[in-house]
Amino acid sequence: MSGKRIAIYGKGGIGKTTISVNLALLLARRGLRTLLVGCDPKKDTARLLSDRSLPALMEKYEALKSGAAAPEEVLFPARENLLVCESGGPRPGVGCAGRGILIALEWLKKSGALERADVILYDVLGDVVCGGFATPVTRGFTDMICVVTSGEQASLLAANNILSGMAAVGGRVGGLIFNSRGFEGEEALVEEFSRLTRTPILGKIPCSQRIKREELRRRAVCEADGAEAEQRALAALADRLLKLEEPAHPQAMDPEALYAAIEALERCDPNA
């Protein structure tokens, strides 16, 4: 596989899909052949790119193997230079979602879709608590991961857990993406986490009501009018990712030490 291959990880609900979709759109606009792969059984990565739910690769897998379905049925041309594929997976409570991701990625490799892309972005479900969701890393489908976090305690703990998991499986971590929730002292918390874990912040996405409003309309903010601040932040992040060559060398913290660091910083905040 050639080109940039970046997996986006982070706590559930932290904004991975929002960031992944907007980055994919911005990269495609630059003329880069971009493939966005949704690695989530909910198959919701493409919700900001289409007015309909896309068929998941796992839903069509047997038909694809037999030739009864064409690759175009699961490789959706969302915009010029942008293809989207939803891996899908088993129904909730049935089977292993990680296995579904692996089957989908192996099919994408065999089909040649990965080789044809200049940039591949993987939107990966949740935190590394299951080896299945580390599949893009452990099976060699990505060469860099980025971790989305806010300054909320649960988000920082999840980010720390991901850093620990990536160290265990040999994942190359590029850095953190700070998706702000907009509360007092949040930036200082994320900067301290970055310092303590030796993981650089690659970009900051501002807390934005516009992003939320556009999503309710099933639109990406980088395609909205009047969203210059959000678009500048996302474009700067896209630039940083394209230039990213060498991984960071993160050092995940003991969870209790992380709790203590967060509490100590909060005690120093005069607005707390």
C-alpha positions in Angstrom: 0.0 0.0 0.0 1.2 3.5 -0.8 0.4 7.0 0.3 -0.7 8.3 3.7 -2.6 5.8 5.9 -3.9 7.4 9.1 -6.2 5.8 11.7 -8.3 8.1 14.0 -8.9 6.8 17.5 -10.5 8.2 20.6 -13.2 7.8 23.2 -16.7 7.1 21.9 -18.5 10.4 21.1 -15.4 12.5 21.1 -15.7 13.6 17.5 -13.6 11.1 15.5 -16.2 10.8 12.7 -16.7 14.6 12.5 -13.0 15.2 12.2 -12.4 12.2 9.8 -15.1 13.3 7.4 -14.0 16.9 7.3 -10.4 15.9 6.8 -11.3 13.6 4.0 -13.3 16.3 2.2 -10.4 18.8 2.6 -7.8 16.3 1.3 -10.0 15.3 -1.7 -10.4 19.0 -2.6 -6.7 19.2 -2.9 -6.8 16.6 -5.7 -5.7 13.7 -3.5 -7.5 10.4 -4.1 -8.9 9.9 -0.7 -10.5 6.8 0.8 -12.4 7.1 4.1 -13.1 3.8 5.8 -15.7 3.6 8.6 -14.6 0.9 11.0 -17.7 0.8 13.1 -20.6 -1.7 13.1 -23.0 1.3 13.3 -21.9 2.3 9.8 -22.3 6.0 10.5 -19.1 7.4 9.1 -20.8 8.5 5.9 -23.8 10.1 7.5 -22.5 13.7 6.8 -21.8 12.8 3.2 -25.0 11.1 2.0 -28.7 11.5 2.6 -29.1 7.7 2.8 -27.5 5.0 4.8 -24.8 3.2 2.8 -24.6 -0.6 2.5 -21.9 -2.0 4.6 -19.2 -4.2 3.1 -20.0 -6.9 5.5 -23.6 -6.9 4.3 -22.5 -7.5 0.7 -19.5 -9.6 1.5 -20.8 -13.0 0.2 -22.2 -11.4 -2.9 -18.8 -9.6 -3.5 -17.0 -12.9 -3.2 -19.2 -14.6 -5.7 -19.3 -11.7 -8.1 -23.0 -11.1 -7.7 -22.2 -7.6 -6.3 -19.8 -5.1 -7.8 -17.2 -3.2 -5.8 -19.0 0.1 -6.6 -21.8 -1.1 -4.4 -19.7 -0.6 -1.2 -17.2 2.0 -2.5 -19.4 5.2 -2.5 -18.2 8.2 -4.5 -19.1 10.8 -1.9 -17.4 13.7 -3.7 -14.8 14.2 -6.4 -11.6 12.3 -5.4 -13.4 10.9 -2.3 -14.6 7.3 -1.8 -16.2 6.1 1.4 -16.6 2.5 2.6 -18.5 1.4 5.7 -17.1 -1.9 7.0 -20.2 -2.7 9.1 -20.2 -5.7 11.4 -22.5 -8.0 13.3 -25.7 -7.0 15.0 -25.2 -5.7 18.6 -24.5 -8.6 20.9 -23.8 -11.0 18.1 -20.3 -11.9 16.8 -17.1 -9.9 16.9 -16.9 -6.4 15.4 -13.2 -6.7 15.1 -13.5 -9.7 12.8 -15.8 -7.7 10.6 -13.2 -4.9 10.3 -10.5 -7.4 9.4 -12.6 -9.0 6.7 -13.5 -5.6 5.2 -9.9 -4.4 5.2 -8.7 -7.6 3.6 -11.3 -7.2 0.9 -10.4 -3.6 0.3 -6.7 -4.7 -0.1 -7.6 -7.5 -2.5 -9.8 -5.2 -4.6 -7.0 -2.7 -5.1 -8.9 0.2 -3.4 -6.2 0.7 -0.8 -3.4 0.8 -3.4 -5.2 3.4 -5.6 -5.6 5.9 -2.8 -3.2 8.8 -2.1 -4.6 9.1 1.5 -6.6 6.6 3.5 -8.3 7.6 6.7 -9.7 5.0 9.1 -12.5 6.2 11.5 -12.1 3.6 14.2 -14.7 2.9 16.9 -13.9 3.7 20.5 -10.9 3.0 22.6 -8.4 0.1 22.5 -10.1 -2.3 24.8 -10.6 -5.0 22.2 -7.9 -6.3 20.0 -10.3 -6.3 17.1 -10.4 -2.5 17.0 -6.6 -2.4 16.8 -6.8 -4.4 13.6 -5.9 -1.5 11.3 -2.6 -1.2 13.2 -1.8 -4.9 14.0 -2.5 -6.0 10.4 -0.4 -3.3 8.8 -3.2 -1.3 7.2 -2.1 2.0 8.7 1.3 3.7 9.3 0.2 6.4 11.8 -2.5 6.9 14.3 -3.9 10.1 15.8 -5.9 10.2 19.1 -8.8 12.7 19.4 -9.3 14.0 22.9 -10.9 16.9 24.8 -9.9 18.1 28.3 -12.7 16.1 29.9 -11.4 13.5 32.4 -13.0 10.5 30.7 -11.6 11.6 27.3 -8.1 12.0 28.7 -8.3 8.6 30.4 -9.4 7.0 27.2 -6.6 8.7 25.3 -4.1 7.5 27.8 -5.5 4.0 27.5 -5.1 4.2 23.7 -1.5 5.3 24.0 -0.9 2.3 26.3 -2.6 0.0 23.9 -0.6 1.3 20.9 2.6 0.8 22.8 1.6 -2.9 23.4 0.8 -3.6 19.7 3.6 -1.5 18.1 1.3 1.3 16.8 3.1 4.5 15.5 1.4 7.4 17.2 1.5 10.8 15.4 0.0 12.8 18.1 -3.2 14.2 19.7 -6.1 16.1 18.1 -7.6 18.5 20.6 -11.3 18.7 20.1 -12.3 21.4 22.5 -15.5 21.3 24.6 -14.9 25.0 25.6 -14.7 24.9 29.4 -12.4 27.0 31.5 -8.9 25.6 31.8 -9.5 22.9 29.2 -6.5 23.9 27.0 -4.1 23.8 30.0 -5.3 20.3 30.9 -4.7 19.0 27.4 -1.3 20.7 27.1 -0.3 19.1 30.5 -1.5 15.7 29.3 0.5 16.2 26.1 3.6 17.1 28.1 3.3 14.3 30.6 2.7 11.6 27.9 5.2 13.1 25.5 2.6 13.2 22.8 2.4 16.4 20.6 -0.8 18.2 19.9 -1.3 18.2 16.1 -4.2 20.6 16.0 -7.0 22.2 17.9 -10.7 22.1 16.7 -12.6 24.9 18.4 -15.7 24.3 20.4 -18.4 25.2 17.9 -22.2 25.3 17.9 -22.0 25.6 14.1 -20.4 22.2 13.8 -23.2 20.7 15.8 -25.9 22.6 13.9 -24.5 21.5 10.5 -24.4 17.8 11.7 -28.1 18.0 12.6 -28.6 18.9 9.0 -26.3 16.0 7.9 -23.7 18.4 6.6 -20.0 18.7 7.2 -18.8 22.1 8.5 -16.1 22.4 5.9 -18.9 22.6 3.3 -20.9 25.2 5.2 -20.9 29.0 4.6 -19.7 31.3 7.3 -17.6 28.7 9.2 -14.2 30.2 8.5 -12.7 29.6 12.0 -13.7 25.9 12.0 -12.5 25.5 8.4 -9.1 27.1 9.1 -8.5 24.8 12.1 -9.4 21.7 10.1 -7.3 22.9 7.1 -4.3 23.4 9.4 -4.8 19.9 10.8 -4.9 18.5 7.3 -1.7 20.3 6.4 0.0 18.9 9.6 -1.1 15.3 8.8 0.2 15.5 5.3 3.6 16.6 6.5 3.7 14.0 9.3 6.5 11.5 8.8 8.0 10.6 12.1 6.0 9.2 15.0 6.0 10.5 18.5 7.3 8.4 21.3 4.4 8.5 23.8 4.7 7.4 27.3 1.3 6.5 28.7 0.7 7.3 32.4 -0.4 5.1 35.2 -4.1 5.9 35.5 -3.9 6.9 39.2 -1.0 9.3 38.3 -3.1 10.8 35.6 -6.0 11.3 38.0 -3.6 13.0 40.4 -2.2 15.3 37.7 -5.6 16.4 36.5 -6.7 17.1 40.1 -3.5 19.0 40.8 -4.0 21.2 37.8 -7.6 21.8 38.7 -6.6 22.9 42.2 -4.3 25.5 40.6 -7.1 27.0 38.5 -8.4 30.2 40.2 -11.7 29.8 38.3 -12.3 26.3 39.6 
